[in-house]
């Protein structure tokens, strides 16, 4: 995949054709997309974060900045609570700041430049697209993705094909990381068991070393006393016995040296075991954090499955009617923007069987975006999955809903379970999401 799953901005080649000052054909772009003097100057320097295509901001923010960094930076320019805002809210607010430009976008750009200054200097050596792509491929092989991604996206030689190539490869890497989470959990369990065994082994070794050290001290004291006694006896006895005493003293000294060598060997083994234990503890801590994230996602999925199971049981208990989770869509018009064709068809059947009207708009892939603005004013509820909708359609949806006072709700995914869980939650707490972001600066005519 070398292009994002949405329509990118067209180049100036989609405009009119005329003649330049020398009489040769030249392309004249429409007024809204024609490059200005400022844009021509930007081609000779690194791009700013706000100058990137709005569709790239999500991948840049999510890849190059951690949630911890965003929690310290985003609340300075928004009304979000640093302690209670979810990771998704922080991420959306950061993307909105990047699209809107202004102080927030400048702060994000400065933070990225300071963090990846080394990568920026290394990529500045590239003078054309081929050299830039070669550095990017080298970073992919080494696994150092975030610094290289930021340096490529803002490089002076970065064209749309170069950015599309980097975006596509990063997109596929995100799928591979998600598939590896289950294997990480299994490895975490195995490492925890191994860590417990190593701790027991180290504790036994330490106890043994303490015993050996105590025995060595005792032996040293005994040998020292014997040496002192033998030296005293040698002074009192005739010189004929001095050779025998010297040999005995030499044997005692050799025995003492052997004891010290054994102690040094056991000490080195203990230190090696302690170092390995520290390394295993670091690995276990990292995998424990990964497990906690997986468990949090599991709780969300369990809630969705519970809502889907409740709706299914209600449908089986009372044929021809719908209650509980789907009762509050009776007689209402639900507009669903984005999603997948398979799940959209199933959702339409469920809402229709519950007595509601379900209208689907794909966000602009096949349906015209103008139909979206016409379908929203008469809706009672507007729903969109955050994983199957582009930022442009989501911004338009929020603006129209706020203009016509229509409640809109985001979904975690485009699955049937997420929709049913949302309807059940709306029935329990009908507070709509009202944190809409400013209008996108993206050209609605040319993409």
C-alpha positions in Angstrom: 0.0 0.0 0.0 1.6 3.3 -1.2 -1.3 5.6 -0.9 -3.6 6.3 2.2 -7.2 5.0 2.2 -8.6 8.3 1.1 -8.4 10.7 -1.8 -5.3 12.9 -1.6 -4.9 16.4 -2.8 -4.5 16.7 -6.5 -1.5 18.4 -8.0 -1.6 21.6 -10.1 -1.8 19.4 -13.2 -5.6 19.3 -12.8 -5.9 23.0 -13.9 -6.1 24.8 -17.2 -3.5 24.6 -19.9 -2.0 27.8 -21.4 1.2 29.3 -22.8 4.0 30.8 -20.7 6.2 33.8 -21.6 8.3 31.7 -24.0 5.3 30.4 -25.9 5.7 26.8 -24.4 2.6 25.1 -22.9 2.2 25.7 -19.2 -0.3 24.4 -16.7 -2.4 27.0 -14.9 -3.9 25.7 -11.7 -7.3 26.9 -10.3 -7.1 29.9 -8.0 -7.7 27.8 -4.8 -4.9 25.3 -5.6 -2.4 27.5 -7.5 1.0 27.8 -5.7 1.6 31.2 -4.2 4.9 33.0 -3.8 5.1 31.8 -0.2 4.5 28.2 -1.3 7.3 28.5 -3.9 9.6 29.6 -1.1 8.6 26.7 1.0 9.9 24.3 -1.7 13.4 25.4 -0.8 13.1 24.7 2.9 11.7 22.1 5.3 8.0 22.0 5.6 6.1 23.1 8.7 3.7 20.7 10.5 0.7 22.9 9.6 1.8 22.9 5.9 1.5 19.1 5.6 -1.6 17.5 4.1 -4.3 17.2 6.9 -4.6 13.5 6.2 -0.9 13.0 7.3 -1.2 14.8 10.7 -2.8 11.7 12.4 0.1 9.4 11.5 2.8 12.0 12.3 1.3 12.8 15.8 0.6 9.1 16.6 4.0 7.9 15.5 6.5 10.6 16.5 5.1 11.8 19.8 4.2 9.6 22.8 0.9 10.0 24.8 2.9 11.2 27.8 4.5 14.0 25.8 1.1 15.0 24.3 -0.5 15.1 27.8 2.0 17.7 28.9 1.7 19.8 25.7 -1.9 19.6 24.4 -3.7 20.9 27.6 -1.7 24.2 27.3 -3.7 25.0 24.1 -7.1 23.2 24.7 -9.6 22.8 27.5 -8.8 19.1 28.0 -8.1 17.9 31.5 -4.6 16.4 31.6 -5.4 13.8 34.2 -8.9 12.7 33.1 -8.8 13.0 29.3 -8.6 9.7 27.4 -5.7 8.9 25.1 -8.0 9.2 22.1 -9.1 12.7 23.1 -5.6 13.8 23.6 -4.6 12.4 20.2 -7.6 14.0 18.4 -6.9 17.4 20.1 -3.2 17.2 18.9 -4.3 16.5 15.3 -6.7 19.4 15.5 -4.0 21.7 16.7 -1.7 20.6 13.9 -4.3 21.2 11.2 -5.4 24.5 12.6 -1.9 26.0 12.8 -1.2 28.7 15.3 0.6 28.5 18.6 -0.4 24.9 19.2 0.9 23.7 15.8 4.1 25.7 16.3 4.7 24.1 19.8 4.2 20.6 18.3 6.6 21.3 15.5 9.2 22.7 17.9 8.9 19.6 20.2 9.3 17.3 17.2 12.3 19.2 15.9 14.0 19.3 19.3 13.4 15.5 19.9 14.6 14.4 16.4 17.3 17.0 15.7 19.9 14.3 15.0 17.7 12.6 12.4 16.9 15.9 10.7 20.6 16.8 10.3 21.3 13.3 8.9 18.4 13.5 6.4 19.4 17.1 5.4 22.3 15.5 3.5 19.8 14.1 0.9 19.6 16.4 -2.1 17.0 14.5 -4.2 14.1 12.1 -3.8 16.3 9.0 -4.4 18.7 9.8 -1.6 15.8 10.7 0.7 14.1 7.3 0.0 17.4 5.5 0.5 17.8 7.0 4.0 14.1 6.2 4.8 14.6 2.5 3.7 17.8 2.3 5.9 15.8 3.6 8.9 13.1 0.9 8.2 15.7 -1.9 8.3 17.1 -0.6 11.6 13.7 -0.1 13.2 14.3 3.6 14.0 10.9 4.7 12.5 9.7 7.9 14.4 12.8 10.1 13.8 13.0 9.1 10.1 9.3 9.6 9.5 9.4 13.1 10.9 12.5 14.0 8.9 11.1 12.6 5.7 7.7 14.3 6.0 9.2 17.8 6.5 12.3 17.4 4.2 12.7 20.1 1.5 12.9 17.4 -1.2 9.9 15.4 0.0 7.3 15.2 -2.8 3.8 13.7 -2.6 5.0 10.3 -3.9 7.8 10.2 -1.3 5.3 11.0 1.5 2.8 8.5 0.1 5.5 5.8 0.1 6.5 6.5 3.7 2.8 6.7 4.9 2.0 3.3 3.2 4.9 1.5 4.8 4.2 3.0 8.2 0.5 1.9 7.8 1.4 -1.7 7.2 3.9 -1.7 10.1 1.0 -0.7 12.4 -0.9 -3.9 11.3 2.1 -6.0 12.1 2.5 -4.5 15.6 -1.1 -5.2 16.4 -0.7 -8.9 15.4 2.3 -9.2 17.6 0.5 -8.2 20.8 -0.9 -11.7 21.4 2.6 -13.2 21.1 3.9 -10.6 23.5 1.4 -11.6 26.2 2.3 -15.3 25.9 6.0 -14.3 26.1 5.2 -12.2 29.2 3.6 -15.1 31.0 6.6 -17.3 30.2 9.1 -14.6 31.3 7.3 -14.0 34.5 7.5 -17.7 35.4 11.2 -17.8 34.4 11.8 -14.6 36.4 10.3 -16.3 39.5 12.5 -19.3 39.0 15.6 -17.1 38.6 14.7 -15.1 41.8 14.5 -18.4 43.7 17.8 -19.6 42.2 19.6 -16.3 43.0 18.2 -16.4 46.6 19.5 -19.9 47.0 22.9 -18.9 45.6 23.1 -15.9 47.8 22.4 -18.0 50.9 25.0 -20.5 49.8 27.5 -17.8 49.2 26.9 -16.4 52.7 27.4 -19.8 54.1 30.6 -20.2 52.1 31.8 -16.8 53.2 31.2 -17.7 56.9 33.0 -21.0 56.5 35.9 -19.2 54.8 36.2 -16.7 57.6 36.2 -19.5 60.1 38.8 -21.5 58.2 41.0 -18.3 57.9 40.8 -17.7 61.6 41.7 -21.3 62.4 44.6 -21.3 59.9 45.8 -18.0 61.2 45.8 -19.4 64.8 47.6 -22.5 63.6 50.3 -20.4 61.8 50.8 -18.3 64.9 51.2 -21.4 67.1 53.5 -23.1 64.6 55.7 -20.0 64.4 55.9 -19.9 68.2 56.7 -23.6 68.3 59.4 -23.1 65.6 61.1 -20.4 67.6 61.2 -22.7 70.7 62.1 -26.0 69.0 65.6 -26.8 67.7 66.5 -25.8 64.1 66.2 -29.5 63.1 62.4 -29.2 63.0 62.3 -25.9 61.1 62.1 -27.6 57.7 59.1 -29.7 58.7 57.4 -26.7 60.1 58.1 -24.6 57.0 56.5 -27.3 54.8 53.4 -27.4 57.1 53.1 -23.6 56.9 53.4 -23.7 53.1 50.6 -26.3 52.9 48.4 -24.2 55.1 49.0 -21.1 52.9 48.2 -23.1 49.8 45.0 -24.3 51.3 44.1 -20.7 52.2 44.8 -19.6 48.6 42.5 -22.3 47.2 39.7 -21.2 49.5 40.1 -17.6 48.3 39.9 -18.8 44.7 36.7 -20.7 45.3 35.2 -17.7 47.0 36.1 -15.5 44.0 34.5 -18.0 41.6 31.2 -18.0 43.6 31.3 -14.3 43.9 31.5 -13.8 40.1 28.7 -16.3 39.6 26.5 -14.4 42.0 27.2 -11.1 40.3 26.4 -12.6 36.9 23.1 -14.0 38.3 22.2 -10.6 39.7 22.9 -8.8 36.4 20.7 -11.3 34.5 17.9 -10.9 37.1 18.0 -7.1 36.6 17.7 -7.5 32.8 14.8 -9.9 33.1 13.0 -7.6 35.5 13.3 -4.8 32.9 11.9 -7.1 30.2 9.1 -8.2 32.5 8.1 -4.6 33.3 7.9 -3.7 29.6 5.8 -6.7 28.8 3.6 -6.0 31.8 2.8 -2.6 30.4 2.0 -4.2 27.1 -0.3 -6.7 28.9 -2.1 -3.8 30.8 -2.8 -2.1 27.5 -4.1 -5.4 26.0 -6.4 -5.9 29.1 -7.8 -2.4 28.7 -8.7 -3.1 25.1 -10.1 -6.4 26.2 -12.5 -4.7 28.6 -13.8 -2.5 25.8 -14.3 -5.4 23.5 -16.1 -7.4 26.4 -18.5 -4.5 26.9 -19.3 -4.5 23.2 -19.8 -8.2 23.2 -22.1 -8.0 26.2 -24.2 -5.3 24.5 -24.4 -7.5 21.3 -25.3 -10.6 23.3 -28.1 -8.7 25.2 -29.5 -7.3 22.0 -29.5 -10.9 20.4 -31.2 -12.4 23.5 -33.8 -9.7 23.4 -34.5 -10.4 19.8 -34.9 -14.1 20.5 -37.1 -13.6 23.5 -39.6 -11.3 21.8 -40.0 -12.0 18.1 -41.1 -9.1 16.0 -40.1 -6.4 18.5 -36.9 -4.9 19.9 -36.3 -3.6 23.5 -33.5 -2.9 25.9 -30.4 -1.7 23.9 -32.3 -1.0 20.6 -35.5 0.3 22.0 -34.5 4.0 21.9 -34.0 3.9 18.1 -37.7 3.3 17.4 -39.1 6.0 15.3 -35.7 7.8 15.0 -33.5 8.6 12.0 -29.9 7.3 12.4 -27.2 8.6 10.0 -24.1 6.4 9.9 -21.0 7.9 8.2 -18.1 5.7 7.1 -17.8 2.1 8.2 -17.6 -1.1 6.1 -20.2 -2.4 3.6 -20.7 -5.7 5.4 -21.3 -4.3 8.9 -23.3 -1.4 7.5 -25.8 -3.8 6.0 -26.2 -5.7 9.2 -26.7 -2.5 11.2 -29.3 -1.3 8.8 -31.3 -4.5 9.2 -31.1 -4.2 13.1 -32.2 -0.6 13.2 -35.0 -1.2 10.6 -36.3 -4.2 12.6 -36.3 -2.1 15.7 -38.6 0.5 14.0 -35.9 3.1 13.1 -34.6 4.6 9.9 -30.9 3.9 9.1 -29.1 6.1 6.5 -25.6 5.2 5.4 -23.0 7.6 3.9 -19.5 6.2 3.1 -17.8 9.5 3.8 -17.0 10.4 0.2 -15.4 7.2 -1.2 -18.3 6.6 -3.6 -21.1 8.9 -2.3 -20.7 12.6 -3.0 -19.7 14.6 0.1 -22.4 17.1 -0.8 -25.0 14.4 0.1 -23.6 14.2 3.6 -24.4 17.8 4.4 -27.9 17.3 3.0 -28.6 14.1 5.0 -27.5 15.3 8.5 -30.0 18.1 9.3 -33.0 15.7 9.5 -31.2 13.1 11.6 -31.9 12.3 15.3 -28.5 10.6 15.9 -25.3 10.8 13.9 -22.7 8.0 14.4 -19.2 7.5 12.8 -16.5 4.9 13.5 -13.1 6.5 14.2 -11.2 3.7 12.4 -13.1 4.0 9.1 -13.5 7.7 8.4 -11.0 10.3 7.2 -10.5 13.6 9.1 -12.0 15.7 6.3 -15.4 13.9 6.5 -15.3 13.9 10.3 -14.7 17.7 10.4 -17.5 18.4 7.9 -19.9 16.1 9.9 -19.2 17.9 13.2 -19.7 21.3 11.7 -23.0 20.4 10.1 -24.2 18.7 13.3 -23.4 21.7 15.5 -25.0 24.0 13.0 -28.3 22.0 13.1 -28.1 21.0 16.8 -27.8 17.2 16.0 -26.2 14.9 18.4 -23.2 12.9 17.1 -21.2 10.0 18.6 -17.9 8.4 17.7 -17.5 4.6 17.7 -14.3 2.7 18.6 -14.6 0.6 15.5 -17.0 -0.1 12.6 -18.2 -3.4 14.1 -21.9 -4.3 14.9 -20.9 -4.8 18.6 -19.6 -1.2 18.9 -22.8 0.2 17.5 -25.1 -1.8 19.8 -22.9 -0.9 22.8 -23.1 2.8 21.9 -26.9 2.7 21.6 -27.2 1.0 25.0 -24.8 3.6 26.5 -26.8 6.5 25.0 -30.0 5.0 26.6 -28.2 5.0 30.0 -26.4 8.4 29.6 -27.7 10.5 26.6 -24.9 13.1 26.8 -23.6 13.7 23.2 -19.9 14.4 22.3 -19.5 18.1 21.8 -15.8 18.5 21.5 -15.8 19.4 17.8 -12.6 20.6 16.2 -12.2 23.7 13.8 -12.9 23.4 10.1 -10.3 21.8 8.0 -8.2 24.0 5.6 -8.4 21.2 3.0 -9.8 22.3 -0.4 -13.3 20.8 -0.7 -13.3 21.1 -4.5 -10.0 19.5 -5.4 -9.4 17.3 -2.4 
